Amino acid sequence: MKDRYEIILDPSNLWTVWDNLTNEPAVIGMTIVAGITQSEAEDACYVLNEVEKRRRSREERRHAANS
């Protein structure tokens, strides 16, 4: 399965974490994750994908328990 989040280079040569589910820049809290360095984008992308994997895992376990 493709990761929900990935980093992309924007036209200003800064980086954005892209949310493939919403087709928009990722948001953490109230902050759009854009216009940052590559290192910051990689770190944010990693964290967001890990949170998403854990969320999916919880949903799968909950679904299995209810079956």
C-alpha positions in Angstrom: 0.0 0.0 0.0 1.3 3.5 -0.9 2.1 5.8 2.0 -0.5 8.4 2.7 2.2 11.1 2.9 5.1 12.0 0.7 7.4 15.0 0.2 7.4 17.1 -2.9 9.6 20.0 -4.0 7.5 23.1 -4.6 8.2 25.8 -7.2 10.1 27.9 -4.6 12.6 25.1 -4.1 11.3 24.4 -0.6 9.5 21.2 0.4 5.9 20.3 1.2 4.5 17.2 2.8 1.7 16.0 0.5 -1.4 14.1 1.8 -2.3 11.6 -0.9 -5.7 11.0 0.7 -6.9 14.6 0.6 -4.7 15.7 -2.4 -3.6 18.7 -0.4 -0.6 19.7 1.7 -0.5 17.9 5.0 -1.6 19.7 8.1 -0.3 19.2 11.7 -2.6 20.8 14.1 -3.4 24.1 12.4 -0.2 24.3 10.5 0.2 23.5 6.8 3.4 21.5 6.4 4.9 23.4 3.4 7.7 25.8 2.7 10.2 23.8 4.8 13.6 22.3 4.3 14.0 18.8 2.9 15.2 17.5 6.3 12.2 18.9 8.1 9.9 17.6 5.4 11.4 14.1 5.6 11.0 14.1 9.4 7.4 15.3 9.3 6.5 12.8 6.6 8.0 10.0 8.6 6.1 10.9 11.7 2.8 11.4 9.8 3.1 8.1 8.1 3.9 6.3 11.3 0.8 7.8 13.0 -1.3 6.8 10.0 0.1 3.2 10.1 -0.8 2.9 13.8 -4.3 4.4 13.2 -4.9 1.8 10.5 -3.7 -1.0 12.7 -6.0 0.0 15.5 -8.9 0.1 13.1 -8.1 -3.3 11.7 -7.9 -4.8 15.2 -11.2 -3.1 16.2 -12.8 -4.5 13.0 -11.5 -8.0 13.6 -12.7 -7.9 17.2 -16.2 -6.9 16.1 -16.4 -9.7 13.4 
